[in-house]
């Protein structure tokens, strides 16, 4: 059965790193919100491979970050929990993570700040960019039939723990009734097909690829908890935020401009996906588009945090007023 250990060795090491490392390795301190006399601010960010990363790449491609005075260097990560140690060690200026991983890290004493909202799921469940999937010929029709079986997630101790726990409880099971197995998104469909796991939680564009391979959807984890649920968040260290307010403001401006542009013209974002994600135009036409707001949705954070305490991922709620910037 799934157990949710505390933050683990990686986070413990990160806590030591942040006590000894400042923001000196970050590159954002020399610029200003609009570029200023010293030119644009260079910021290094990593976000989850797939739709979260495509969002940043779209903002770069369309010049929204440049207009805000930011030269954004965006790279792919395997999941939100993996980038927090990189952030606090100074290898990144910004981590594109998920709400759960950041709340866990914050509860363990890491001085992090949520500076902008990342991905959210659609208000319409059928357009949820997450899916619980099984082989096309599997007799499993819903999560209640997965008790005691292995379910793939991209990283452990992240938002999947919460949304799957919620689905399991709604099905009359305990929140830890399945055994979570960590498998990167690009490898997940093959693991499901081979029987290494009974099911997996995928995001776009990996869902649409898996559907084309014959896998079927048996649940919509994100929207099942809350339509429009905020999944992602962008975080910086507290020290970086305090020392580089112009960099924070510039990044927030770029994120908001990108979010607004996609909301106003989602088809333009869809048409850009083949270049952004190196996916075929045919696949880009079918993938479900995420929701981005730019500003943090406190209702989502409060709901997720309440469940985190219930599922014992954290002992006590963290102070969201201290955690969220702007």
C-alpha positions, 0 to 999 in steps of 0.5 A, spaced: 500 500 500 502 507 498 505 510 504 507 517 504 514 519 507 516 525 509 519 530 504 525 525 504 533 525 503 532 530 497 528 535 501 533 534 507 539 536 503 535 541 500 534 544 507 541 544 508 543 547 501 538 553 502 541 555 509 548 555 506 547 558 499 544 564 497 541 567 491 548 569 489 548 563 483 541 566 481 542 571 475 536 575 476 539 580 481 542 585 476 536 587 471 529 590 473 522 589 471 522 592 464 529 591 463 532 597 465 539 600 464 542 593 465 538 590 460 533 584 460 533 579 466 535 572 465 531 567 469 532 560 469 526 555 470 524 548 469 517 545 469 514 539 467 515 536 460 508 537 457 503 542 457 506 546 463 513 547 459 509 548 453 506 554 456 513 557 458 515 556 451 509 559 448 510 566 452 518 566 450 516 565 443 511 570 443 515 575 446 511 576 452 517 575 457 521 579 453 516 585 453 516 584 461 524 585 461 525 577 462 530 573 458 527 566 460 531 560 459 526 554 460 528 547 461 524 540 462 523 536 468 520 530 470 515 533 475 514 538 481 518 535 486 524 534 483 525 541 481 525 544 488 532 541 490 535 544 484 531 551 486 534 551 493 541 549 491 541 555 486 541 551 480 534 554 478 531 561 479 524 559 478 521 552 479 515 550 476 512 545 481 505 543 483 501 545 489 502 539 493 510 538 493 511 546 494 506 545 500 510 539 503 517 543 502 514 549 505 511 545 511 518 542 512 521 549 513 524 550 506 523 558 505 519 558 498 514 563 495 509 562 490 510 567 485 505 565 480 500 560 478 502 555 473 497 550 470 490 549 472 485 544 469 479 545 465 472 547 468 469 542 463 471 535 466 471 532 459 477 537 457 481 535 463 488 535 461 489 529 466 486 522 465 487 515 469 488 510 464 488 503 463 489 498 457 483 498 452 482 491 453 482 491 461 476 489 465 477 495 469 472 501 469 473 505 474 478 506 480 474 502 485 477 496 481 484 498 482 485 496 490 491 493 491 494 494 484 500 499 482 498 505 479 503 510 475 504 517 477 510 521 474 513 523 481 511 521 488 509 526 493 505 531 489 498 532 486 497 525 484 497 523 491 491 528 493 487 527 487 487 519 487 486 519 494 480 523 493 477 519 488 479 512 492 475 515 498 469 517 493 469 510 491 469 507 498 476 505 499 481 508 503 486 514 500 492 509 500 488 503 497 493 503 491 501 502 490 503 508 487 509 507 482 514 513 479 514 513 472 516 519 467 510 521 463 513 519 456 514 512 459 507 511 462 503 508 456 508 503 455 508 501 462 501 500 462 500 496 456 506 491 458 502 490 465 508 493 469 502 497 472 495 496 472 493 504 470 497 511 470 495 518 471 497 522 465 497 529 462 497 532 455 499 530 450 501 524 453 493 522 454 492 523 446 498 519 444 496 513 449 489 514 446 491 513 439 495 507 442 488 504 444 489 506 452 482 508 455 480 513 460 477 511 466 477 517 470 479 525 470 483 526 477 484 533 477 477 536 475 474 530 479 476 534 485 474 541 483 473 543 476 478 548 474 483 546 480 490 549 480 495 544 479 501 548 478 505 554 481 511 557 480 516 558 486 522 562 488 526 562 494 524 567 499 531 570 499 531 571 491 524 574 492 527 579 497 533 580 494 530 581 486 523 584 487 524 587 480 525 580 477 519 577 481 515 583 478 517 582 471 516 574 471 509 575 474 508 580 468 510 575 463 506 569 466 500 573 466 501 576 459 502 569 456 496 566 460 491 572 458 493 571 450 492 563 451 485 565 454 483 570 448 486 565 443 487 558 445 487 556 437 493 560 436 496 556 442 494 549 439 497 551 432 504 553 436 504 546 439 507 542 434 513 547 434 513 547 442 512 540 443 515 537 437 508 533 436 505 532 430 499 537 427 494 532 427 496 530 435 496 538 436 489 538 433 486 533 438 490 535 445 486 538 451 488 545 452 490 547 459 487 553 463 492 558 465 490 564 470 496 567 472 494 569 479 494 564 484 487 561 486 487 561 493 480 556 493 484 551 490 490 551 495 485 551 501 482 545 498 488 541 497 491 543 503 485 540 507 486 534 504 494 534 505 493 534 512 487 529 512 492 524 508 498 526 513 502 529 507 503 534 512 502 535 520 499 542 520 497 547 514 502 552 512 500 560 512 498 561 505 499 569 506 506 568 507 507 563 502 503 566 496 506 573 493 502 578 490 
